[in-house]
Every structure is written in C-alpha cells, then in structure tokens.
C-alpha cells in the first residue's frame, strides 16, 4: 500500500515509517521543513510538503494514498486547545478525502482520554467510549464515526509512556525534574499506575491496524497494563543516585509543573482485545528494564 503518514519524523512516527517500509509498503511522509524532508528521503520514504494546519495539503496527501496513518499532533502545550482543535480539523479533512473508499485511516489518541472520561474505571478496555468534551475525545469519536462513511477507521490509544532510545517524552521530563530538584518524586503512596509501550512495539501495531484493522475499532498500544508510578520514580532515583521522596497532591503542581496532574492519575489499561483482533504481541523491553539500560541518562 501507499500510506500517507503524518508525524512521520517524530519519535513514534519514524518507527512507524521504518516498520511500514520494512513490510513492503510505500510511505509518503508529511514534512514541513527541509530537514524533515531530508530525513524521510534518507530512509526511503517519499515527501509530501505541508503541515497539520494546511488542510488542503492534508486532503491531497490522503486522496492520493491507499491509506492514512495520522500520528502527528501539535505539541505546543502553551496552546493545547489549539492543538486539539487542529487535530479534529485534520480528522474531518481525512474523512472527506477517504469517504466511501474502504481505505484504512489510523488515528492516534492516548489512553489518558479514558481516565479523563471515566475517573472510576478499574481497568480501561478497548470497548470503552470517551467523552467528546475531554481533550482529544471529540477527535477520537469523529475518527470512529468515519466507519459509517465507508472508511476503515481505527484509533490507536497510545500509552502516556512510549519509551525507547531517543525518547523526549514523559520519562525524560521526569528525569530532568529529578536532576533539577535533587530527588525523584512520586505523589502520595505512588500506587497510581501508568501503562507503557516501547516505540517499536507501537509501530508494529500501527502497521497491523493499517493492514487489517476493523472499521470503527479502538486499539490499545499498551504492552504493560499499569506500572506503579512509585516504581518509575524509584528507577529514576536509582540511576541518578538520588533519594526517592513522596510528595502530596498539593505539592505536585509546583514540583512537576504542567505534568503535575498526570503524576497522580491512575490509568490502568488492558490490551486483551488488541492482541486478539490483530495478533499483536509486544516483544521489546518493558519500561523499567528499558530505564535500567541507561540510555535515558547519557545526556
């Protein structure tokens, strides 16, 4: 297949591009700079100039492809509402381009949308629907609804911790905070759980979803259902040779900054239906062993 990929030069997107090419697919990656274009060309992908705000470019990229994998997201946390709105506009644009084609459209949200929608959930499953009023909820629901318009749409809910060499996400941020503060912190008793997935396992799931995902399905890019946040803080403290300290929820905002509310969110997620539907089997290192490998601490 000729697959149009947004976010193709990001941490997850680069792994998706490589996974697709190795499986024999032709990849066309969205690029908004010469640097991004060069990185795509270097790995054997074609280049489609544009950005997530250029809806005409997104439409053309989708219309000339056999399917779309939308990994891209504007990561400007200073204007998160704009990023969320742009994501919904992109879904609607891809829907218009792919309507009644039976082509695959793989959309990306996160497992946290389940926690934000259902605070009392004991274990999140793929069958749980989300509230359109929570961040990214409207875009997820819009992507699922495209199945009614003749599009083989599916949603990949990424774990908040997508890890592996080159990660600049939550784990790297937590390490930086621990270095600056002089200790590695968790909130309360630290038993709240974060799911996790290695980027290479996540990339394989995106490929499987494009190849054989069922229309209107939700998939969980989660290899570990829930790691106690205290264990993550302990691994960071151990590798930095820093004390590991419990702080209160009231202290979390000042300590962690915008990450504060995430650090005591409980977000256990199942991957049972994802494995069953697509035969997905994570094989990469789990989060704590990955942290212990040391690559997070080389800079």
C-alpha positions in Angstrom: 0.0 0.0 0.0 0.9 3.6 -0.5 0.4 5.0 3.0 0.4 8.7 3.9 1.9 9.3 7.4 1.7 12.5 9.4 4.1 13.0 12.3 6.5 10.9 10.2 9.7 12.4 11.6 8.7 12.3 15.2 9.7 9.8 17.9 6.8 7.4 17.2 6.4 8.4 13.5 9.9 7.5 12.5 9.4 4.0 13.9 6.1 3.7 12.0 7.7 4.7 8.8 10.5 2.2 9.2 8.0 -0.6 10.1 5.9 0.1 7.0 8.9 0.2 4.6 10.4 -3.0 6.1 7.0 -4.7 5.5 7.0 -3.6 1.8 4.7 -0.6 1.9 5.4 2.7 0.2 5.4 5.6 2.6 4.7 9.2 1.9 5.5 11.4 4.9 4.2 14.8 5.7 7.1 17.3 6.0 7.0 21.0 6.9 10.8 21.6 6.6 13.7 20.8 4.5 15.3 18.9 7.5 12.2 16.7 7.8 12.1 16.1 4.1 15.7 15.0 4.1 15.2 12.6 7.0 12.3 11.0 5.1 14.3 10.7 1.9 17.2 9.1 3.8 15.1 6.2 5.0 13.4 5.6 1.6 10.1 7.5 2.1 8.6 10.0 -0.3 7.9 13.5 0.8 4.7 15.4 0.9 5.1 19.1 1.8 2.7 20.6 4.2 1.7 20.9 7.9 -1.1 19.9 10.2 -2.6 23.4 9.7 -2.5 23.1 5.9 -5.8 21.3 5.3 -5.5 21.4 1.6 -2.2 19.6 1.8 -3.6 17.0 4.1 -6.5 16.4 1.8 -4.3 15.9 -1.2 -1.9 13.6 0.7 -4.8 11.4 1.8 -6.6 11.4 -1.6 -3.6 10.1 -3.5 -2.8 7.4 -0.9 -4.2 3.9 -0.2 -4.5 4.7 3.4 -3.5 7.2 6.1 -1.8 6.9 9.5 -2.2 10.1 11.5 0.5 10.2 14.2 1.1 13.9 14.1 0.0 16.3 16.8 0.9 19.9 17.5 2.9 19.6 20.8 2.6 23.3 21.8 1.4 22.8 25.4 1.2 26.6 25.7 -1.8 26.4 23.5 -3.1 22.9 23.9 -6.7 23.8 23.0 -5.5 25.0 19.5 -3.6 21.7 19.1 -6.8 19.7 20.0 -8.9 21.8 17.6 -6.3 21.3 14.8 -6.5 17.5 15.4 -10.2 17.5 14.9 -9.9 19.5 11.7 -7.4 17.0 10.4 -9.8 14.1 11.1 -12.6 15.8 9.3 -10.3 16.6 6.3 -9.1 13.0 6.1 -12.7 11.8 6.3 -13.6 14.0 3.3 -10.7 12.7 1.3 -11.3 9.0 2.1 -15.1 8.8 2.2 -16.6 5.6 0.8 -13.2 4.2 -0.3 -12.9 1.5 2.3 -9.3 2.7 2.8 -7.7 2.5 6.2 -7.4 5.6 8.4 -5.5 5.0 11.6 -5.9 7.8 14.1 -3.9 8.5 17.3 -5.1 9.5 20.8 -3.9 8.4 24.2 -5.1 6.1 27.0 -5.4 9.2 29.2 -8.6 10.1 27.4 -10.2 7.1 29.1 -9.1 8.3 32.5 -10.3 11.8 31.8 -13.7 10.5 30.7 -14.2 7.8 33.3 -12.3 8.5 36.6 -13.7 5.4 38.3 -12.6 2.9 35.7 -10.8 0.0 37.3 -9.2 -1.2 34.0 -9.7 0.5 30.7 -10.7 -1.6 27.8 -10.9 -1.0 24.1 -14.7 -1.1 24.2 -14.9 2.0 26.5 -16.1 5.1 24.7 -14.8 8.5 25.6 -16.5 11.8 26.3 -16.2 14.3 23.4 -15.8 17.1 25.9 -12.4 15.9 27.2 -9.2 16.8 25.4 -9.0 14.8 22.1 -12.2 13.0 22.9 -14.1 14.7 20.1 -11.4 13.8 17.6 -11.3 10.1 18.7 -15.1 9.9 18.4 -15.0 11.6 15.0 -12.4 9.1 13.7 -14.5 6.1 14.9 -17.6 7.6 13.2 -15.8 7.6 9.9 -16.6 3.9 9.7 -20.2 4.9 8.9 -18.9 6.7 5.9 -17.1 3.8 4.2 -13.7 4.3 5.8 -11.8 1.5 7.6 -11.1 3.8 10.5 -9.4 2.7 13.8 -8.0 4.5 16.7 -4.7 3.7 18.4 -4.7 4.9 22.0 -1.0 5.3 22.9 0.2 4.8 26.5 1.4 8.0 28.0 4.8 6.5 28.3 6.1 5.5 24.9 9.7 4.6 25.6 12.9 3.6 24.0 16.2 5.2 22.8 15.6 8.8 21.6 12.6 9.4 23.9 12.0 13.0 24.8 8.6 12.5 26.4 7.4 12.0 30.0 10.2 9.8 31.3 12.9 12.3 30.0 10.9 15.1 31.6 10.7 13.3 34.9 14.5 12.7 34.8 15.2 16.4 34.1 12.9 17.4 37.0 14.6 15.0 39.4 18.1 16.3 38.4 17.0 19.9 39.0 15.2 19.2 42.3 17.8 16.8 43.7 15.3 14.0 44.3 13.0 11.7 42.4 9.4 12.2 43.5 6.1 10.4 43.4 2.7 11.5 44.7 1.1 10.1 47.8 1.8 6.3 48.1 2.7 6.2 44.4 0.4 3.2 43.6 -1.3 5.0 40.7 -0.5 3.2 37.5 0.8 4.3 34.2 0.6 2.0 31.1 3.6 1.9 28.8 4.7 0.7 25.4 8.0 0.5 23.6 8.0 2.7 20.4 8.9 -0.3 18.2 6.0 -2.4 19.5 3.7 0.6 19.0 4.9 1.0 15.4 4.1 -2.6 14.7 0.5 -2.1 16.0 0.1 0.9 13.6 1.1 -1.3 10.7 -1.2 -4.1 11.7 -4.1 -1.6 12.1 -3.5 -0.2 8.6 -3.3 -3.7 7.0 -6.1 -5.4 8.8 -7.8 -3.2 11.4 -11.6 -3.5 11.7 -13.6 -0.4 10.9 -14.6 1.5 14.0 -12.2 -0.3 16.3 -10.2 1.1 19.2 -6.8 -0.4 19.8 -4.5 -0.1 22.8 -0.8 0.5 22.3 -0.1 -0.8 25.7 2.4 -3.6 26.5 2.2 -3.1 30.3 -1.2 -2.5 31.8 0.0 -0.3 34.6 3.3 0.3 36.3 3.1 2.0 39.8 4.4 5.5 39.5 6.5 4.9 42.6 8.4 2.2 40.7 9.1 4.6 37.9 10.3 7.3 40.3 12.5 4.6 42.1 14.1 3.6 38.8 14.9 7.2 38.0 16.3 7.8 41.5 18.4 4.7 41.4 20.0 5.6 38.1 20.6 9.2 39.2 21.8 8.2 42.7 19.2 10.5 44.2 16.7 9.9 47.0 13.1 9.0 46.2 10.6 11.1 48.0 6.8 11.1 48.4 5.1 14.5 47.9 1.5 15.5 48.4 -1.0 16.1 45.6 -0.9 19.8 46.6 2.8 19.9 46.0 2.7 18.1 42.7 1.9 21.2 40.5 4.8 23.2 41.9 7.2 20.2 41.7 6.3 18.7 38.3 4.9 21.8 36.5 2.3 21.0 33.8 3.0 17.3 34.4 1.6 17.6 37.9 -2.0 16.3 37.3 -0.6 13.4 35.3 1.7 12.2 38.0 -1.1 11.0 40.3 -3.6 9.9 37.6 -4.4 6.2 37.7 -4.6 4.9 34.1 -4.5 1.1 34.0 -5.3 -0.2 30.5 -6.0 -3.6 29.0 -4.6 -4.7 25.7 -6.5 -8.0 25.5 -8.8 -7.1 22.6 -6.0 -5.5 20.7 -3.9 -8.7 20.8 -7.0 -10.8 19.9 -8.1 -8.6 17.0 -4.7 -8.2 15.3 -2.4 -10.8 16.8 -0.2 -8.1 18.2 2.5 -9.3 20.5 4.8 -6.8 22.2 8.4 -8.2 22.2 10.5 -5.1 23.2 11.9 -4.4 26.7 9.4 -3.3 29.4 9.7 0.2 30.8 11.7 -0.4 34.0 14.3 -2.6 32.2 14.5 0.0 29.5 15.2 2.7 32.0 17.8 0.5 33.6 19.7 0.2 30.3 21.0 3.7 30.9 20.3 5.4 27.6 18.0 7.9 29.3 20.9 9.2 31.4 23.6 9.7 28.8 22.9 13.4 28.3 
